Amino acid sequence: MTIGDRQQHSQQLSGGLHGADHDLLERLNAAHAEAQMVGWDFSRLDGALISDSPWWDFETDCLQALRDSRIGALDLGTGGGERLSALLESLSQESAQPPVVVATEGWPPNVPLARAQLAPRHVAVLQYDSDADDVLGLPDQCQDLVMSRHESYDAAEVARVLAPGGRFLTQQVDGFDAPQIHEWFGSEYTHPDVTVDAHAEALREVGMRIDQVDHWEGSMQFKDAVALVTYIGLVPWDAPDFTVQAHAQRLSELNAAAPITVTQRRFRVYATKE
């Protein structure tokens, strides 16, 4: 390949970008390649992402439910155990007696992280993925609280492990979250079935009483395109086939118009086993 051929090939890969845009392209490629989720940690975006939060406080609701738990609590999709550890630390600061807690995690690289994080709090971590049709390795009616924050779940399994009167608290990312990312990068929604109505109905079908249902829409604002591609690298399911090269021109345009705003959609469903 001649020097001219190499230059032409480089232009094709970068969507015809020139000059300073090539520096941007290199930074975008590096940011996307380095963005690997560890546990459930977005700290690399500190200072580069401003994110709204739902008007409800899911963590406070879970903390109160943990205070009320008497039989045992289950945290589905604990990530690296960061969130559950913080909840249990809050209980310990209150000198409250925590319930016996079990956690699950479906992504294999996170399992040892969660076990290391939660071992000092005597929390067992089970490898479990409801999307793989796994069965929870727990007896019937052994919990009076199940929590699921941004984690898939099998409504029938939740109902099975809950004792009568037990509570289920879930906050979910709506299946039509971040519509701008899908529009900009041509990606299909991978979980269009994840809607507040579908989740509430699935829980009703397994004998759960729905106590609370809410849907929320807000925004998250990225400092620049580097922050945006970092986010996509951390949550690749929002743009499964994304590459920087394929969308270089669009990314350059977004960067020029920064900050970049994307819509968030969340919902919560709280239910009780009757």
C-alpha positions as CSV (number, residue, x, y, z in Angstrom):
1,M,0.0,0.0,0.0
2,T,1.4,3.4,-1.0
3,I,1.5,6.4,1.2
4,G,-1.4,7.8,-0.8
5,D,-3.4,4.6,-0.4
6,R,-2.8,4.7,3.4
7,Q,-4.0,8.3,3.6
8,Q,-7.1,7.5,1.6
9,H,-7.8,4.5,3.8
10,S,-7.4,6.6,7.0
11,Q,-9.9,9.1,5.6
12,Q,-12.4,6.4,4.8
13,L,-12.2,5.0,8.4
14,S,-12.7,8.4,10.0
15,G,-15.6,9.4,7.8
16,G,-13.5,12.0,5.9
17,L,-12.4,13.9,9.1
18,H,-9.4,16.2,8.9
19,G,-6.9,18.0,11.1
20,A,-8.0,18.4,14.7
21,D,-10.8,15.9,14.1
22,H,-8.2,13.1,13.7
23,D,-7.0,13.9,17.2
24,L,-10.6,13.7,18.4
25,L,-10.9,10.3,16.7
26,E,-7.9,9.0,18.4
27,R,-9.2,10.1,21.8
28,L,-12.6,8.6,21.1
29,N,-11.1,5.3,20.1
30,A,-9.0,5.2,23.2
31,A,-11.9,6.2,25.5
32,H,-14.2,3.5,24.0
33,A,-11.5,0.8,24.2
34,E,-10.7,1.5,27.8
35,A,-14.3,1.7,29.0
36,Q,-14.8,-1.7,30.6
37,M,-17.3,-2.0,33.4
38,V,-15.9,-3.3,36.7
39,G,-18.6,-4.0,39.3
40,W,-21.1,-1.2,38.7
41,D,-18.8,1.8,38.7
42,F,-19.2,4.9,36.6
43,S,-16.6,6.9,38.5
44,R,-14.5,7.4,35.3
45,L,-17.3,9.7,34.2
46,D,-17.0,11.9,37.3
47,G,-17.0,15.5,36.1
48,A,-18.0,14.6,32.6
49,L,-21.6,13.4,33.2
50,I,-24.4,15.2,34.9
51,S,-27.4,12.9,35.5
52,D,-30.9,13.6,36.8
53,S,-32.3,11.2,39.3
54,P,-35.9,10.0,39.7
55,W,-38.1,11.9,42.1
56,W,-38.3,8.8,44.3
57,D,-35.3,7.5,46.4
58,F,-35.0,3.8,45.7
59,E,-32.0,3.5,48.0
60,T,-33.9,5.0,51.0
61,D,-36.9,2.7,50.2
62,C,-34.6,-0.3,50.2
63,L,-32.9,0.7,53.4
64,Q,-36.2,1.0,55.2
65,A,-37.3,-2.4,53.8
66,L,-34.0,-3.9,55.1
67,R,-34.8,-2.4,58.6
68,D,-38.2,-4.1,58.5
69,S,-36.9,-7.5,57.2
70,R,-37.1,-10.3,59.8
71,I,-36.6,-13.5,57.8
72,G,-34.0,-12.6,55.1
73,A,-33.3,-10.3,52.2
74,L,-32.2,-11.0,48.6
75,D,-30.4,-8.5,46.4
76,L,-30.6,-9.5,42.7
77,G,-27.9,-8.3,40.4
78,T,-25.6,-6.9,43.0
79,G,-22.9,-5.9,40.5
80,G,-19.6,-5.6,42.5
81,G,-21.6,-5.4,45.7
82,E,-21.0,-1.7,46.1
83,R,-24.6,-0.7,46.5
84,L,-25.6,-3.5,48.9
85,S,-22.5,-2.9,51.0
86,A,-23.4,0.8,51.4
87,L,-26.9,-0.1,52.5
88,L,-25.6,-2.6,55.1
89,E,-23.1,0.0,56.3
90,S,-25.9,2.4,56.9
91,L,-27.7,-0.2,59.0
92,S,-24.6,-0.9,61.0
93,Q,-24.2,2.9,61.7
94,E,-27.7,2.8,63.1
95,S,-26.7,-0.2,65.3
96,A,-29.6,-1.9,63.6
97,Q,-29.5,-5.7,63.3
98,P,-29.3,-6.5,59.6
99,P,-31.2,-9.5,58.3
100,V,-29.5,-12.5,56.7
101,V,-28.7,-11.3,53.2
102,V,-28.0,-13.2,50.0
103,A,-27.0,-11.6,46.8
104,T,-26.9,-12.7,43.2
105,E,-24.8,-11.6,40.2
106,G,-25.2,-12.8,36.6
107,W,-22.1,-11.4,34.9
108,P,-19.3,-13.8,35.7
109,P,-16.4,-11.2,36.0
110,N,-18.4,-9.4,38.7
111,V,-19.0,-12.5,40.9
112,P,-15.5,-12.6,42.6
113,L,-15.6,-8.8,43.0
114,A,-19.0,-9.0,44.7
115,R,-17.9,-11.9,46.9
116,A,-14.8,-10.0,48.0
117,Q,-16.8,-6.8,48.7
118,L,-19.6,-8.5,50.6
119,A,-17.6,-11.3,52.5
120,P,-16.9,-9.0,55.5
121,R,-20.7,-8.5,55.8
122,H,-21.3,-12.2,55.7
123,V,-23.3,-12.0,52.5
124,A,-23.3,-15.1,50.2
125,V,-23.2,-14.3,46.5
126,L,-24.8,-16.7,44.1
127,Q,-24.0,-16.7,40.4
128,Y,-27.5,-16.4,38.8
129,D,-28.8,-15.0,35.6
130,S,-32.6,-14.9,35.0
131,D,-32.1,-14.2,31.3
132,A,-30.4,-17.6,31.1
133,D,-33.5,-19.2,32.7
134,D,-31.4,-20.0,35.8
135,V,-33.3,-21.1,38.9
136,L,-32.5,-19.4,42.2
137,G,-30.7,-21.8,44.5
138,L,-32.9,-20.9,47.4
139,P,-35.7,-22.7,49.2
140,D,-39.4,-21.6,48.8
141,Q,-40.6,-18.8,51.0
142,C,-37.2,-18.1,52.6
143,Q,-37.1,-14.3,52.1
144,D,-39.3,-11.5,53.2
145,L,-37.6,-8.9,50.9
146,V,-36.3,-9.1,47.4
147,M,-34.6,-6.1,45.8
148,S,-33.7,-5.7,42.1
149,R,-32.1,-2.4,40.9
150,H,-31.6,-2.4,37.1
151,E,-31.5,-6.2,37.0
152,S,-33.6,-8.6,35.1
153,Y,-35.6,-11.0,37.2
154,D,-38.1,-13.9,36.8
155,A,-41.3,-12.9,38.5
156,A,-42.2,-16.5,39.3
157,E,-38.9,-17.1,41.0
158,V,-39.3,-13.9,43.0
159,A,-42.8,-15.0,44.2
160,R,-41.5,-18.5,45.0
161,V,-38.7,-17.4,47.4
162,L,-40.9,-14.7,49.1
163,A,-42.8,-15.7,52.2
164,P,-46.4,-14.5,52.4
165,G,-46.3,-10.8,53.2
166,G,-42.9,-10.5,51.7
167,R,-42.0,-7.4,49.6
168,F,-40.4,-7.0,46.2
169,L,-38.9,-3.6,45.3
170,T,-37.5,-3.1,41.8
171,Q,-36.3,-0.1,39.9
172,Q,-35.6,-0.7,36.2
173,V,-34.1,1.1,33.2
174,D,-37.0,1.4,30.7
175,G,-36.5,-0.7,27.5
176,F,-36.8,2.6,25.5
177,D,-34.1,4.4,27.5
178,A,-31.6,6.7,25.7
179,P,-33.6,7.1,22.5
180,Q,-31.0,9.6,21.1
181,I,-28.2,7.1,21.3
182,H,-30.4,4.6,19.2
183,E,-31.2,7.4,16.7
184,W,-27.7,8.6,16.3
185,F,-26.0,5.3,16.0
186,G,-28.8,3.2,14.3
187,S,-29.1,0.6,17.1
188,E,-32.2,-1.3,17.8
189,Y,-33.7,-1.5,21.3
190,T,-32.5,-4.8,22.8
191,H,-35.1,-5.0,25.6
192,P,-38.4,-3.5,24.3
193,D,-40.3,-5.8,26.6
194,V,-39.0,-3.9,29.7
195,T,-41.8,-1.6,30.4
196,V,-43.6,-0.6,33.6
197,D,-46.9,-2.1,32.4
198,A,-45.3,-5.4,31.4
199,H,-43.5,-5.8,34.7
200,A,-46.5,-5.0,36.8
201,E,-48.6,-7.4,34.9
202,A,-46.0,-10.2,35.2
203,L,-46.0,-9.8,39.0
204,R,-49.8,-9.8,39.1
205,E,-49.8,-13.1,37.2
206,V,-47.7,-14.8,39.9
207,G,-50.0,-13.7,42.7
208,M,-48.3,-10.4,43.8
209,R,-50.2,-7.4,44.9
210,I,-49.0,-4.2,43.2
211,D,-48.4,-1.5,45.8
212,Q,-46.6,1.2,43.9
213,V,-46.0,1.9,40.2
214,D,-44.2,5.0,38.8
215,H,-42.5,6.0,35.6
216,W,-40.0,8.8,35.3
217,E,-38.2,10.6,32.5
218,G,-35.2,12.9,32.9
219,S,-31.9,13.6,31.2
220,M,-28.2,13.0,31.4
221,Q,-25.7,15.5,30.0
222,F,-22.3,14.5,28.6
223,K,-19.5,17.0,28.6
224,D,-18.3,15.9,25.1
225,A,-18.2,13.0,22.7
226,V,-15.4,11.4,24.7
227,A,-17.7,11.1,27.7
228,L,-20.5,9.8,25.5
229,V,-18.4,7.0,23.9
230,T,-17.0,6.1,27.4
231,Y,-20.6,5.7,28.6
232,I,-21.4,3.5,25.6
233,G,-18.4,1.4,26.4
234,L,-19.6,0.9,29.9
235,V,-23.2,0.0,28.9
236,P,-22.7,-1.5,25.4
237,W,-26.3,-2.9,25.2
238,D,-27.4,0.7,24.4
239,A,-25.5,0.5,21.1
240,P,-24.4,-3.2,20.6
241,D,-22.8,-2.7,17.2
242,F,-21.2,0.7,17.9
243,T,-17.7,1.5,16.6
244,V,-16.1,4.9,16.7
245,Q,-15.0,4.6,13.0
246,A,-18.4,3.9,11.7
247,H,-19.9,7.0,13.4
248,A,-16.9,9.3,13.4
249,Q,-18.7,12.1,11.5
250,R,-21.7,12.0,13.8
251,L,-19.5,12.0,16.9
252,S,-17.6,15.0,15.5
253,E,-20.8,16.9,15.0
254,L,-22.1,16.0,18.5
255,N,-18.7,17.1,20.0
256,A,-18.9,20.4,18.2
257,A,-22.4,21.0,19.7
258,A,-21.5,19.8,23.2
259,P,-22.7,19.3,25.9
260,I,-24.7,16.3,24.6
261,T,-28.1,15.6,26.2
262,V,-29.7,12.1,26.3
263,T,-33.1,11.2,27.7
264,Q,-33.2,8.7,30.7
265,R,-36.3,6.6,31.4
266,R,-36.8,4.7,34.7
267,F,-39.6,3.0,36.4
268,R,-40.3,1.3,39.7
269,V,-42.7,-1.4,40.8
270,Y,-43.2,-2.3,44.5
271,A,-45.2,-5.4,45.2
272,T,-46.2,-7.7,48.1
273,K,-46.8,-11.5,48.1
274,E,-50.3,-12.2,49.3
